[in-house]
């Protein structure tokens, strides 16, 4: 019985890892092609797991990407996200500066946390822009 459960576990892991290995085989993709591949990988995993609701949603998303995604529109969207994140960082920095002038240590700590979060989001947006 122990051998059977080990074999079943190994088979399940192999089935789930196959789409992940396929995704790693194509790291050169960028823009809409990369986005399509990412959704396709998620779709393959959802199918392997029998998650029909997720399969339906990902199939719709894949169709939308194939119909509407262009590399230039994707680039523009990513640039806008970076600009918005930069504005948010500036706003959070101003909030922190204001709190520091007042000297309220509790507000200063909260503002520092918010600023760190905004900077992280900016970095993520900039990383996406490079894809």
Backbone as XML, in Angstrom:
<?xml version="1.0"?>
<chain id="A" units="angstrom">
  <residue number="1" name="UNK">
    <atom name="N" x="0.828" y="-1.192" z="0.000"/>
    <atom name="CA" x="0.000" y="0.000" z="0.000"/>
    <atom name="C" x="0.869" y="1.252" z="0.000"/>
  </residue>
  <residue number="2" name="UNK">
    <atom name="N" x="1.980" y="1.199" z="0.742"/>
    <atom name="CA" x="2.881" y="2.333" z="0.805"/>
    <atom name="C" x="3.507" y="2.610" z="-0.558"/>
  </residue>
  <residue number="3" name="UNK">
    <atom name="N" x="3.829" y="1.555" z="-1.300"/>
    <atom name="CA" x="4.400" y="1.699" z="-2.634"/>
    <atom name="C" x="3.396" y="2.354" z="-3.572"/>
  </residue>
  <residue number="4" name="UNK">
    <atom name="N" x="2.127" y="1.959" z="-3.444"/>
    <atom name="CA" x="1.097" y="2.538" z="-4.295"/>
    <atom name="C" x="0.949" y="4.036" z="-4.050"/>
  </residue>
  <residue number="5" name="UNK">
    <atom name="N" x="0.926" y="4.449" z="-2.779"/>
    <atom name="CA" x="0.763" y="5.874" z="-2.480"/>
    <atom name="C" x="1.987" y="6.667" z="-2.929"/>
  </residue>
  <residue number="6" name="UNK">
    <atom name="N" x="3.165" y="6.083" z="-2.822"/>
    <atom name="CA" x="4.372" y="6.759" z="-3.294"/>
    <atom name="C" x="4.346" y="6.925" z="-4.805"/>
  </residue>
  <residue number="7" name="UNK">
    <atom name="N" x="3.892" y="5.875" z="-5.490"/>
    <atom name="CA" x="3.793" y="5.922" z="-6.945"/>
    <atom name="C" x="2.753" y="6.952" z="-7.386"/>
  </residue>
  <residue number="8" name="UNK">
    <atom name="N" x="1.627" y="6.986" z="-6.686"/>
    <atom name="CA" x="0.585" y="7.954" z="-7.014"/>
    <atom name="C" x="1.088" y="9.379" z="-6.798"/>
  </residue>
  <residue number="9" name="UNK">
    <atom name="N" x="1.805" y="9.609" z="-5.725"/>
    <atom name="CA" x="2.350" y="10.932" z="-5.434"/>
    <atom name="C" x="3.367" y="11.351" z="-6.488"/>
  </residue>
  <residue number="10" name="UNK">
    <atom name="N" x="4.221" y="10.434" z="-6.891"/>
    <atom name="CA" x="5.216" y="10.714" z="-7.919"/>
    <atom name="C" x="4.550" y="11.054" z="-9.248"/>
  </residue>
  <residue number="11" name="UNK">
    <atom name="N" x="3.516" y="10.317" z="-9.603"/>
    <atom name="CA" x="2.794" y="10.567" z="-10.845"/>
    <atom name="C" x="2.126" y="11.938" z="-10.819"/>
  </residue>
  <residue number="12" name="UNK">
    <atom name="N" x="1.507" y="12.271" z="-9.700"/>
    <atom name="CA" x="0.852" y="13.568" z="-9.559"/>
    <atom name="C" x="1.863" y="14.707" z="-9.671"/>
  </residue>
  <residue number="13" name="UNK">
    <atom name="N" x="2.990" y="14.587" z="-9.001"/>
    <atom name="CA" x="4.024" y="15.622" z="-9.067"/>
    <atom name="C" x="4.557" y="15.788" z="-10.483"/>
  </residue>
  <residue number="14" name="UNK">
    <atom name="N" x="4.728" y="14.687" z="-11.180"/>
    <atom name="CA" x="5.216" y="14.751" z="-12.563"/>
    <atom name="C" x="4.218" y="15.468" z="-13.455"/>
  </residue>
  <residue number="15" name="UNK">
    <atom name="N" x="2.940" y="15.156" z="-13.268"/>
    <atom name="CA" x="1.903" y="15.782" z="-14.087"/>
    <atom name="C" x="1.836" y="17.281" z="-13.830"/>
  </residue>
  <residue number="16" name="UNK">
    <atom name="N" x="1.998" y="17.686" z="-12.583"/>
    <atom name="CA" x="1.928" y="19.110" z="-12.251"/>
    <atom name="C" x="3.188" y="19.855" z="-12.674"/>
  </residue>
  <residue number="17" name="UNK">
    <atom name="N" x="4.323" y="19.194" z="-12.698"/>
    <atom name="CA" x="5.580" y="19.854" z="-13.027"/>
    <atom name="C" x="5.770" y="20.046" z="-14.527"/>
  </residue>
  <residue number="18" name="UNK">
    <atom name="N" x="5.121" y="19.246" z="-15.338"/>
    <atom name="CA" x="5.301" y="19.323" z="-16.784"/>
    <atom name="C" x="5.011" y="20.712" z="-17.344"/>
  </residue>
  <residue number="19" name="UNK">
    <atom name="N" x="3.870" y="21.354" z="-17.012"/>
    <atom name="CA" x="3.649" y="22.706" z="-17.536"/>
    <atom name="C" x="4.683" y="23.703" z="-17.039"/>
  </residue>
  <residue number="20" name="UNK">
    <atom name="N" x="5.171" y="23.523" z="-15.818"/>
    <atom name="CA" x="6.172" y="24.443" z="-15.289"/>
    <atom name="C" x="7.482" y="24.315" z="-16.056"/>
  </residue>
  <residue number="21" name="UNK">
    <atom name="N" x="7.853" y="23.104" z="-16.391"/>
    <atom name="CA" x="9.069" y="22.903" z="-17.163"/>
    <atom name="C" x="8.924" y="23.492" z="-18.559"/>
  </residue>
  <residue number="22" name="UNK">
    <atom name="N" x="7.741" y="23.388" z="-19.132"/>
    <atom name="CA" x="7.497" y="23.960" z="-20.452"/>
    <atom name="C" x="7.621" y="25.473" z="-20.409"/>
  </residue>
  <residue number="23" name="UNK">
    <atom name="N" x="7.168" y="26.086" z="-19.320"/>
    <atom name="CA" x="7.262" y="27.538" z="-19.192"/>
    <atom name="C" x="8.711" y="27.978" z="-19.071"/>
  </residue>
  <residue number="24" name="UNK">
    <atom name="N" x="9.535" y="27.189" z="-18.402"/>
    <atom name="CA" x="10.939" y="27.544" z="-18.252"/>
    <atom name="C" x="11.708" y="27.379" z="-19.549"/>
  </residue>
  <residue number="25" name="UNK">
    <atom name="N" x="11.192" y="26.590" z="-20.471"/>
    <atom name="CA" x="11.898" y="26.323" z="-21.717"/>
    <atom name="C" x="11.836" y="27.516" z="-22.667"/>
  </residue>
  <residue number="26" name="UNK">
    <atom name="N" x="10.965" y="28.500" z="-22.400"/>
    <atom name="CA" x="10.803" y="29.635" z="-23.302"/>
    <atom name="C" x="11.011" y="30.960" z="-22.574"/>
  </residue>
  <residue number="27" name="UNK">
    <atom name="N" x="12.187" y="31.201" z="-21.997"/>
    <atom name="CA" x="12.396" y="32.442" z="-21.258"/>
    <atom name="C" x="12.620" y="33.651" z="-22.159"/>
  </residue>
  <residue number="28" name="UNK">
    <atom name="N" x="12.776" y="33.450" z="-23.466"/>
    <atom name="CA" x="13.073" y="34.532" z="-24.383"/>
    <atom name="C" x="11.836" y="35.343" z="-24.771"/>
  </residue>
  <residue number="29" name="UNK">
    <atom name="N" x="10.659" y="34.865" z="-24.441"/>
    <atom name="CA" x="9.436" y="35.546" z="-24.833"/>
    <atom name="C" x="9.279" y="36.866" z="-24.079"/>
  </residue>
  <residue number="30" name="UNK">
    <atom name="N" x="8.776" y="37.860" z="-24.786"/>
    <atom name="CA" x="8.504" y="39.157" z="-24.170"/>
    <atom name="C" x="7.144" y="39.651" z="-24.631"/>
  </residue>
  <residue number="31" name="UNK">
    <atom name="N" x="6.656" y="40.689" z="-23.984"/>
    <atom name="CA" x="5.424" y="41.339" z="-24.392"/>
    <atom name="C" x="4.230" y="40.411" z="-24.355"/>
  </residue>
  <residue number="32" name="UNK">
    <atom name="N" x="3.403" y="40.507" z="-25.392"/>
    <atom name="CA" x="2.168" y="39.730" z="-25.457"/>
    <atom name="C" x="2.440" y="38.234" z="-25.553"/>
  </residue>
  <residue number="33" name="UNK">
    <atom name="N" x="3.521" y="37.861" z="-26.210"/>
    <atom name="CA" x="3.859" y="36.436" z="-26.321"/>
    <atom name="C" x="4.139" y="35.852" z="-24.935"/>
  </residue>
  <residue number="34" name="UNK">
    <atom name="N" x="4.849" y="36.589" z="-24.103"/>
    <atom name="CA" x="5.131" y="36.133" z="-22.748"/>
    <atom name="C" x="3.850" y="36.060" z="-21.925"/>
  </residue>
  <residue number="35" name="UNK">
    <atom name="N" x="2.989" y="37.052" z="-22.111"/>
    <atom name="CA" x="1.724" y="37.090" z="-21.394"/>
    <atom name="C" x="0.854" y="35.897" z="-21.799"/>
  </residue>
  <residue number="36" name="UNK">
    <atom name="N" x="0.800" y="35.612" z="-23.102"/>
    <atom name="CA" x="0.049" y="34.454" z="-23.591"/>
    <atom name="C" x="0.596" y="33.160" z="-23.000"/>
  </residue>
  <residue number="37" name="UNK">
    <atom name="N" x="1.917" y="33.037" z="-22.989"/>
    <atom name="CA" x="2.553" y="31.824" z="-22.465"/>
    <atom name="C" x="2.262" y="31.656" z="-20.983"/>
  </residue>
  <residue number="38" name="UNK">
    <atom name="N" x="2.286" y="32.737" z="-20.235"/>
    <atom name="CA" x="2.012" y="32.681" z="-18.807"/>
    <atom name="C" x="0.588" y="32.192" z="-18.548"/>
  </residue>
  <residue number="39" name="UNK">
    <atom name="N" x="-0.370" y="32.740" z="-19.284"/>
    <atom name="CA" x="-1.763" y="32.324" z="-19.109"/>
    <atom name="C" x="-1.945" y="30.883" z="-19.575"/>
  </residue>
  <residue number="40" name="UNK">
    <atom name="N" x="-1.294" y="30.509" z="-20.659"/>
    <atom name="CA" x="-1.391" y="29.138" z="-21.156"/>
    <atom name="C" x="-0.852" y="28.152" z="-20.125"/>
  </residue>
  <residue number="41" name="UNK">
    <atom name="N" x="0.242" y="28.509" z="-19.469"/>
    <atom name="CA" x="0.811" y="27.649" z="-18.429"/>
    <atom name="C" x="-0.174" y="27.481" z="-17.273"/>
  </residue>
  <residue number="42" name="UNK">
    <atom name="N" x="-0.777" y="28.586" z="-16.845"/>
    <atom name="CA" x="-1.768" y="28.518" z="-15.778"/>
    <atom name="C" x="-2.966" y="27.677" z="-16.208"/>
  </residue>
  <residue number="43" name="UNK">
    <atom name="N" x="-3.353" y="27.806" z="-17.479"/>
    <atom name="CA" x="-4.465" y="27.037" z="-18.022"/>
    <atom name="C" x="-4.150" y="25.544" z="-18.010"/>
  </residue>
  <residue number="44" name="UNK">
    <atom name="N" x="-2.935" y="25.183" z="-18.396"/>
    <atom name="CA" x="-2.525" y="23.779" z="-18.385"/>
    <atom name="C" x="-2.566" y="23.205" z="-16.967"/>
  </residue>
  <residue number="45" name="UNK">
    <atom name="N" x="-2.128" y="23.996" z="-16.001"/>
    <atom name="CA" x="-2.148" y="23.553" z="-14.603"/>
    <atom name="C" x="-3.585" y="23.384" z="-14.123"/>
  </residue>
  <residue number="46" name="UNK">
    <atom name="N" x="-4.448" y="24.330" z="-14.457"/>
    <atom name="CA" x="-5.854" y="24.248" z="-14.053"/>
    <atom name="C" x="-6.521" y="23.020" z="-14.665"/>
  </residue>
  <residue number="47" name="UNK">
    <atom name="N" x="-6.214" y="22.733" z="-15.933"/>
    <atom name="CA" x="-6.771" y="21.544" z="-16.579"/>
    <atom name="C" x="-6.272" y="20.279" z="-15.888"/>
  </residue>
  <residue number="48" name="UNK">
    <atom name="N" x="-4.995" y="20.238" z="-15.567"/>
    <atom name="CA" x="-4.417" y="19.065" z="-14.903"/>
    <atom name="C" x="-5.052" y="18.834" z="-13.535"/>
  </residue>
  <residue number="49" name="UNK">
    <atom name="N" x="-5.438" y="19.917" z="-12.869"/>
    <atom name="CA" x="-6.054" y="19.814" z="-11.552"/>
    <atom name="C" x="-7.569" y="19.663" z="-11.620"/>
  </residue>
  <residue number="50" name="UNK">
    <atom name="N" x="-8.140" y="19.737" z="-12.813"/>
    <atom name="CA" x="-9.585" y="19.584" z="-12.967"/>
    <atom name="C" x="-10.387" y="20.755" z="-12.443"/>
  </residue>
  <residue number="51" name="UNK">
    <atom name="N" x="-9.794" y="21.925" z="-12.390"/>
    <atom name="CA" x="-10.472" y="23.120" z="-11.884"/>
    <atom name="C" x="-11.204" y="23.802" z="-13.043"/>
  </residue>
  <residue number="52" name="UNK">
    <atom name="N" x="-12.448" y="23.420" z="-13.266"/>
    <atom name="CA" x="-13.203" y="23.890" z="-14.426"/>
    <atom name="C" x="-13.507" y="25.386" z="-14.398"/>
  </residue>
  <residue number="53" name="UNK">
    <atom name="N" x="-13.762" y="25.931" z="-13.217"/>
    <atom name="CA" x="-14.022" y="27.374" z="-13.132"/>
    <atom name="C" x="-12.795" y="28.175" z="-13.544"/>
  </residue>
  <residue number="54" name="UNK">
    <atom name="N" x="-11.645" y="27.748" z="-13.073"/>
    <atom name="CA" x="-10.400" y="28.430" z="-13.428"/>
    <atom name="C" x="-10.092" y="28.232" z="-14.904"/>
  </residue>
  <residue number="55" name="UNK">
    <atom name="N" x="-10.364" y="27.043" z="-15.433"/>
    <atom name="CA" x="-10.145" y="26.775" z="-16.858"/>
    <atom name="C" x="-10.987" y="27.729" z="-17.696"/>
  </residue>
  <residue number="56" name="UNK">
    <atom name="N" x="-12.244" y="27.909" z="-17.310"/>
    <atom name="CA" x="-13.134" y="28.800" z="-18.055"/>
    <atom name="C" x="-12.619" y="30.240" z="-18.038"/>
  </residue>
  <residue number="57" name="UNK">
    <atom name="N" x="-12.214" y="30.704" z="-16.863"/>
    <atom name="CA" x="-11.720" y="32.074" z="-16.747"/>
    <atom name="C" x="-10.426" y="32.288" z="-17.519"/>
  </residue>
  <residue number="58" name="UNK">
    <atom name="N" x="-9.525" y="31.336" z="-17.428"/>
    <atom name="CA" x="-8.246" y="31.458" z="-18.134"/>
    <atom name="C" x="-8.419" y="31.337" z="-19.638"/>
  </residue>
  <residue number="59" name="UNK">
    <atom name="N" x="-9.373" y="30.523" z="-20.070"/>
    <atom name="CA" x="-9.654" y="30.408" z="-21.507"/>
    <atom name="C" x="-10.160" y="31.746" z="-22.045"/>
  </residue>
  <residue number="60" name="UNK">
    <atom name="N" x="-11.034" y="32.389" z="-21.284"/>
    <atom name="CA" x="-11.521" y="33.719" z="-21.670"/>
    <atom name="C" x="-10.378" y="34.721" z="-21.707"/>
  </residue>
  <residue number="61" name="UNK">
    <atom name="N" x="-9.537" y="34.691" z="-20.681"/>
    <atom name="CA" x="-8.395" y="35.619" z="-20.618"/>
    <atom name="C" x="-7.452" y="35.394" z="-21.798"/>
  </residue>
  <residue number="62" name="UNK">
    <atom name="N" x="-7.190" y="34.148" z="-22.129"/>
    <atom name="CA" x="-6.309" y="33.833" z="-23.251"/>
    <atom name="C" x="-6.905" y="34.351" z="-24.564"/>
  </residue>
  <residue number="63" name="UNK">
    <atom name="N" x="-8.205" y="34.194" z="-24.730"/>
    <atom name="CA" x="-8.870" y="34.717" z="-25.929"/>
    <atom name="C" x="-8.768" y="36.227" z="-26.023"/>
  </residue>
  <residue number="64" name="UNK">
    <atom name="N" x="-8.927" y="36.902" z="-24.882"/>
    <atom name="CA" x="-8.809" y="38.367" z="-24.854"/>
    <atom name="C" x="-7.395" y="38.805" z="-25.215"/>
  </residue>
  <residue number="65" name="UNK">
    <atom name="N" x="-6.418" y="38.104" z="-24.688"/>
    <atom name="CA" x="-5.022" y="38.436" z="-24.994"/>
    <atom name="C" x="-4.754" y="38.253" z="-26.478"/>
  </residue>
  <residue number="66" name="UNK">
    <atom name="N" x="-5.227" y="37.135" z="-27.020"/>
    <atom name="CA" x="-4.991" y="36.856" z="-28.438"/>
    <atom name="C" x="-5.691" y="37.875" z="-29.330"/>
  </residue>
  <residue number="67" name="UNK">
    <atom name="N" x="-6.856" y="38.349" z="-28.896"/>
    <atom name="CA" x="-7.623" y="39.302" z="-29.708"/>
    <atom name="C" x="-7.150" y="40.742" z="-29.565"/>
  </residue>
  <residue number="68" name="UNK">
    <atom name="N" x="-6.785" y="41.131" z="-28.356"/>
    <atom name="CA" x="-6.599" y="42.554" z="-28.078"/>
    <atom name="C" x="-5.187" y="42.990" z="-27.718"/>
  </residue>
  <residue number="69" name="UNK">
    <atom name="N" x="-4.323" y="42.078" z="-27.363"/>
    <atom name="CA" x="-2.998" y="42.473" z="-26.888"/>
    <atom name="C" x="-2.069" y="42.792" z="-28.053"/>
  </residue>
  <residue number="70" name="UNK">
    <atom name="N" x="-1.477" y="43.975" z="-27.971"/>
    <atom name="CA" x="-0.397" y="44.329" z="-28.892"/>
    <atom name="C" x="0.789" y="44.741" z="-28.026"/>
  </residue>
  <residue number="71" name="UNK">
    <atom name="N" x="1.969" y="44.522" z="-28.534"/>
    <atom name="CA" x="3.153" y="44.856" z="-27.736"/>
    <atom name="C" x="3.198" y="46.344" z="-27.399"/>
  </residue>
  <residue number="72" name="UNK">
    <atom name="N" x="2.755" y="47.189" z="-28.325"/>
    <atom name="CA" x="2.789" y="48.633" z="-28.060"/>
    <atom name="C" x="1.774" y="49.031" z="-26.981"/>
  </residue>
  <residue number="73" name="UNK">
    <atom name="N" x="0.577" y="48.439" z="-27.013"/>
    <atom name="CA" x="-0.412" y="48.768" z="-25.981"/>
    <atom name="C" x="0.023" y="48.242" z="-24.623"/>
  </residue>
  <residue number="74" name="UNK">
    <atom name="N" x="0.650" y="47.074" z="-24.613"/>
    <atom name="CA" x="1.150" y="46.511" z="-23.366"/>
    <atom name="C" x="2.269" y="47.377" z="-22.800"/>
  </residue>
  <residue number="75" name="UNK">
    <atom name="N" x="3.154" y="47.842" z="-23.663"/>
    <atom name="CA" x="4.255" y="48.721" z="-23.244"/>
    <atom name="C" x="3.698" y="50.026" z="-22.665"/>
  </residue>
  <residue number="76" name="UNK">
    <atom name="N" x="2.725" y="50.601" z="-23.342"/>
    <atom name="CA" x="2.117" y="51.857" z="-22.882"/>
    <atom name="C" x="1.455" y="51.664" z="-21.518"/>
  </residue>
  <residue number="77" name="UNK">
    <atom name="N" x="0.774" y="50.547" z="-21.346"/>
    <atom name="CA" x="0.127" y="50.248" z="-20.071"/>
    <atom name="C" x="1.155" y="50.120" z="-18.953"/>
  </residue>
  <residue number="78" name="UNK">
    <atom name="N" x="2.245" y="49.456" z="-19.244"/>
    <atom name="CA" x="3.302" y="49.296" z="-18.238"/>
    <atom name="C" x="3.964" y="50.626" z="-17.914"/>
  </residue>
  <residue number="79" name="UNK">
    <atom name="N" x="4.160" y="51.482" z="-18.923"/>
    <atom name="CA" x="4.736" y="52.806" z="-18.679"/>
    <atom name="C" x="3.815" y="53.640" z="-17.797"/>
  </residue>
  <residue number="80" name="UNK">
    <atom name="N" x="2.513" y="53.563" z="-18.055"/>
    <atom name="CA" x="1.551" y="54.296" z="-17.232"/>
    <atom name="C" x="1.565" y="53.807" z="-15.790"/>
  </residue>
  <residue number="81" name="UNK">
    <atom name="N" x="1.729" y="52.505" z="-15.619"/>
    <atom name="CA" x="1.783" y="51.945" z="-14.274"/>
    <atom name="C" x="3.016" y="52.454" z="-13.522"/>
  </residue>
  <residue number="82" name="UNK">
    <atom name="N" x="4.136" y="52.578" z="-14.228"/>
    <atom name="CA" x="5.351" y="53.109" z="-13.611"/>
    <atom name="C" x="5.143" y="54.572" z="-13.221"/>
  </residue>
  <residue number="83" name="UNK">
    <atom name="N" x="4.554" y="55.365" z="-14.108"/>
    <atom name="CA" x="4.306" y="56.774" z="-13.798"/>
    <atom name="C" x="3.390" y="56.926" z="-12.588"/>
  </residue>
  <residue number="84" name="UNK">
    <atom name="N" x="2.351" y="56.111" z="-12.540"/>
    <atom name="CA" x="1.431" y="56.163" z="-11.407"/>
    <atom name="C" x="2.145" y="55.774" z="-10.112"/>
  </residue>
  <residue number="85" name="UNK">
    <atom name="N" x="2.996" y="54.774" z="-10.183"/>
    <atom name="CA" x="3.743" y="54.343" z="-8.999"/>
    <atom name="C" x="4.720" y="55.431" z="-8.550"/>
  </residue>
  <residue number="86" name="UNK">
    <atom name="N" x="5.343" y="56.137" z="-9.498"/>
    <atom name="CA" x="6.246" y="57.240" z="-9.145"/>
    <atom name="C" x="5.491" y="58.357" z="-8.448"/>
  </residue>
  <residue number="87" name="UNK">
    <atom name="N" x="4.295" y="58.658" z="-8.939"/>
    <atom name="CA" x="3.475" y="59.685" z="-8.292"/>
    <atom name="C" x="3.134" y="59.283" z="-6.859"/>
  </residue>
  <residue number="88" name="UNK">
    <atom name="N" x="2.817" y="58.009" z="-6.685"/>
    <atom name="CA" x="2.467" y="57.512" z="-5.355"/>
    <atom name="C" x="3.669" y="57.600" z="-4.407"/>
  </residue>
  <residue number="89" name="UNK">
    <atom name="N" x="4.843" y="57.279" z="-4.884"/>
    <atom name="CA" x="6.048" y="57.390" z="-4.063"/>
    <atom name="C" x="6.269" y="58.847" z="-3.667"/>
  </residue>
  <residue number="90" name="UNK">
    <atom name="N" x="6.109" y="59.759" z="-4.605"/>
    <atom name="CA" x="6.280" y="61.190" z="-4.296"/>
    <atom name="C" x="5.286" y="61.649" z="-3.244"/>
  </residue>
  <residue number="91" name="UNK">
    <atom name="N" x="4.049" y="61.209" z="-3.380"/>
    <atom name="CA" x="3.009" y="61.578" z="-2.421"/>
    <atom name="C" x="3.345" y="61.030" z="-1.037"/>
  </residue>
  <residue number="92" name="UNK">
    <atom name="N" x="3.763" y="59.781" z="-0.986"/>
    <atom name="CA" x="4.105" y="59.158" z="0.292"/>
    <atom name="C" x="5.325" y="59.825" z="0.918"/>
  </residue>
  <residue number="93" name="UNK">
    <atom name="N" x="6.280" y="60.249" z="0.099"/>
    <atom name="CA" x="7.452" y="60.950" z="0.611"/>
    <atom name="C" x="7.049" y="62.283" z="1.227"/>
  </residue>
  <residue number="94" name="UNK">
    <atom name="N" x="6.139" y="62.982" z="0.558"/>
    <atom name="CA" x="5.653" y="64.262" z="1.082"/>
    <atom name="C" x="4.917" y="64.054" z="2.409"/>
  </residue>
  <residue number="95" name="UNK">
    <atom name="N" x="4.118" y="62.977" z="2.489"/>
    <atom name="CA" x="3.418" y="62.668" z="3.739"/>
    <atom name="C" x="4.415" y="62.390" z="4.864"/>
  </residue>
  <residue number="96" name="UNK">
    <atom name="N" x="5.473" y="61.658" z="4.540"/>
    <atom name="CA" x="6.497" y="61.358" z="5.545"/>
    <atom name="C" x="7.200" y="62.634" z="5.993"/>
  </residue>
  <residue number="97" name="UNK">
    <atom name="N" x="7.546" y="63.500" z="5.046"/>
    <atom name="CA" x="8.212" y="64.756" z="5.387"/>
    <atom name="C" x="7.341" y="65.603" z="6.313"/>
  </residue>
  <residue number="98" name="UNK">
    <atom name="N" x="6.055" y="65.631" z="6.022"/>
    <atom name="CA" x="5.119" y="66.398" z="6.845"/>
    <atom name="C" x="5.049" y="65.816" z="8.262"/>
  </residue>
  <residue number="99" name="UNK">
    <atom name="N" x="4.996" y="64.509" z="8.369"/>
    <atom name="CA" x="4.944" y="63.852" z="9.681"/>
    <atom name="C" x="6.239" y="64.084" z="10.458"/>
  </residue>
  <residue number="100" name="UNK">
    <atom name="N" x="7.352" y="64.102" z="9.748"/>
    <atom name="CA" x="8.644" y="64.328" z="10.421"/>
    <atom name="C" x="8.730" y="65.750" z="10.975"/>
  </residue>
  <residue number="101" name="UNK">
    <atom name="N" x="8.145" y="66.712" z="10.257"/>
    <atom name="CA" x="8.139" y="68.096" z="10.750"/>
    <atom name="C" x="7.331" y="68.212" z="12.028"/>
  </residue>
  <residue number="102" name="UNK">
    <atom name="N" x="6.232" y="67.427" z="12.102"/>
    <atom name="CA" x="5.397" y="67.471" z="13.302"/>
    <atom name="C" x="6.033" y="66.696" z="14.447"/>
  </residue>
  <residue number="103" name="UNK">
    <atom name="N" x="6.882" y="65.736" z="14.118"/>
    <atom name="CA" x="7.583" y="64.981" z="15.151"/>
    <atom name="C" x="6.791" y="63.852" z="15.780"/>
  </residue>
  <residue number="104" name="UNK">
    <atom name="N" x="5.680" y="63.462" z="15.192"/>
    <atom name="CA" x="4.850" y="62.377" z="15.728"/>
    <atom name="C" x="5.447" y="61.035" z="15.301"/>
  </residue>
  <residue number="105" name="UNK">
    <atom name="N" x="6.088" y="60.354" z="16.261"/>
    <atom name="CA" x="6.820" y="59.125" z="15.914"/>
    <atom name="C" x="5.903" y="58.022" z="15.390"/>
  </residue>
  <residue number="106" name="UNK">
    <atom name="N" x="4.689" y="57.938" z="15.891"/>
    <atom name="CA" x="3.760" y="56.905" z="15.405"/>
    <atom name="C" x="3.401" y="57.153" z="13.938"/>
  </residue>
  <residue number="107" name="UNK">
    <atom name="N" x="3.106" y="58.400" z="13.621"/>
    <atom name="CA" x="2.779" y="58.738" z="12.232"/>
    <atom name="C" x="4.004" y="58.578" z="11.332"/>
  </residue>
  <residue number="108" name="UNK">
    <atom name="N" x="5.166" y="58.907" z="11.843"/>
    <atom name="CA" x="6.397" y="58.762" z="11.054"/>
    <atom name="C" x="6.597" y="57.295" z="10.678"/>
  </residue>
  <residue number="109" name="UNK">
    <atom name="N" x="6.424" y="56.406" z="11.636"/>
    <atom name="CA" x="6.598" y="54.982" z="11.353"/>
    <atom name="C" x="5.574" y="54.475" z="10.344"/>
  </residue>
  <residue number="110" name="UNK">
    <atom name="N" x="4.328" y="54.923" z="10.493"/>
    <atom name="CA" x="3.296" y="54.519" z="9.531"/>
    <atom name="C" x="3.633" y="55.027" z="8.129"/>
  </residue>
  <residue number="111" name="UNK">
    <atom name="N" x="4.068" y="56.274" z="8.065"/>
    <atom name="CA" x="4.404" y="56.869" z="6.757"/>
    <atom name="C" x="5.609" y="56.162" z="6.129"/>
  </residue>
  <residue number="112" name="UNK">
    <atom name="N" x="6.579" y="55.781" z="6.959"/>
    <atom name="CA" x="7.742" y="55.051" z="6.444"/>
    <atom name="C" x="7.315" y="53.703" z="5.856"/>
  </residue>
  <residue number="113" name="UNK">
    <atom name="N" x="6.406" y="53.032" z="6.549"/>
    <atom name="CA" x="5.910" y="51.741" z="6.043"/>
    <atom name="C" x="5.176" y="51.918" z="4.718"/>
  </residue>
  <residue number="114" name="UNK">
    <atom name="N" x="4.347" y="52.940" z="4.655"/>
    <atom name="CA" x="3.602" y="53.210" z="3.413"/>
    <atom name="C" x="4.555" y="53.563" z="2.275"/>
  </residue>
  <residue number="115" name="UNK">
    <atom name="N" x="5.566" y="54.342" z="2.584"/>
    <atom name="CA" x="6.546" y="54.715" z="1.566"/>
    <atom name="C" x="7.307" y="53.490" z="1.075"/>
  </residue>
  <residue number="116" name="UNK">
    <atom name="N" x="7.697" y="52.621" z="1.983"/>
    <atom name="CA" x="8.408" y="51.390" z="1.599"/>
    <atom name="C" x="7.524" y="50.525" z="0.706"/>
  </residue>
  <residue number="117" name="UNK">
    <atom name="N" x="6.245" y="50.442" z="1.028"/>
    <atom name="CA" x="5.297" y="49.669" z="0.213"/>
    <atom name="C" x="5.172" y="50.271" z="-1.188"/>
  </residue>
  <residue number="118" name="UNK">
    <atom name="N" x="5.088" y="51.595" z="-1.249"/>
    <atom name="CA" x="4.983" y="52.271" z="-2.544"/>
    <atom name="C" x="6.246" y="52.085" z="-3.374"/>
  </residue>
  <residue number="119" name="UNK">
    <atom name="N" x="7.392" y="52.134" z="-2.718"/>
    <atom name="CA" x="8.654" y="51.915" z="-3.444"/>
    <atom name="C" x="8.736" y="50.491" z="-3.989"/>
  </residue>
  <residue number="120" name="UNK">
    <atom name="N" x="8.244" y="49.546" z="-3.216"/>
    <atom name="CA" x="8.224" y="48.149" z="-3.666"/>
    <atom name="C" x="7.332" y="48.023" z="-4.906"/>
  </residue>
  <residue number="121" name="UNK">
    <atom name="N" x="6.159" y="48.644" z="-4.865"/>
    <atom name="CA" x="5.243" y="48.607" z="-6.014"/>
    <atom name="C" x="5.878" y="49.275" z="-7.229"/>
  </residue>
  <residue number="122" name="UNK">
    <atom name="N" x="6.606" y="50.358" z="-7.011"/>
    <atom name="CA" x="7.307" y="51.017" z="-8.117"/>
    <atom name="C" x="8.344" y="50.079" z="-8.728"/>
  </residue>
  <residue number="123" name="UNK">
    <atom name="N" x="9.100" y="49.418" z="-7.877"/>
    <atom name="CA" x="10.123" y="48.492" z="-8.382"/>
    <atom name="C" x="9.485" y="47.360" z="-9.181"/>
  </residue>
  <residue number="124" name="UNK">
    <atom name="N" x="8.363" y="46.840" z="-8.686"/>
    <atom name="CA" x="7.665" y="45.783" z="-9.419"/>
    <atom name="C" x="7.182" y="46.289" z="-10.778"/>
  </residue>
  <residue number="125" name="UNK">
    <atom name="N" x="6.673" y="47.521" z="-10.812"/>
    <atom name="CA" x="6.199" y="48.102" z="-12.076"/>
    <atom name="C" x="7.368" y="48.294" z="-13.040"/>
  </residue>
  <residue number="126" name="UNK">
    <atom name="N" x="8.500" y="48.718" z="-12.512"/>
    <atom name="CA" x="9.680" y="48.902" z="-13.355"/>
    <atom name="C" x="10.199" y="47.555" z="-13.871"/>
  </residue>
  <residue number="127" name="UNK">
    <atom name="N" x="10.144" y="46.536" z="-13.044"/>
    <atom name="CA" x="10.537" y="45.192" z="-13.480"/>
    <atom name="C" x="9.618" y="44.693" z="-14.602"/>
  </residue>
  <residue number="128" name="UNK">
    <atom name="N" x="8.319" y="44.951" z="-14.461"/>
    <atom name="CA" x="7.365" y="44.554" z="-15.512"/>
    <atom name="C" x="7.653" y="45.289" z="-16.815"/>
  </residue>
  <residue number="129" name="UNK">
    <atom name="N" x="8.051" y="46.535" z="-16.699"/>
    <atom name="CA" x="8.346" y="47.350" z="-17.887"/>
    <atom name="C" x="9.489" y="46.754" z="-18.692"/>
  </residue>
  <residue number="130" name="UNK">
    <atom name="N" x="10.415" y="46.107" z="-18.005"/>
    <atom name="CA" x="11.567" y="45.527" z="-18.683"/>
    <atom name="C" x="11.268" y="44.208" z="-19.383"/>
  </residue>
  <residue number="131" name="UNK">
    <atom name="N" x="10.106" y="43.620" z="-19.118"/>
    <atom name="CA" x="9.753" y="42.333" z="-19.727"/>
    <atom name="C" x="9.303" y="42.481" z="-21.154"/>
  </residue>
</chain>
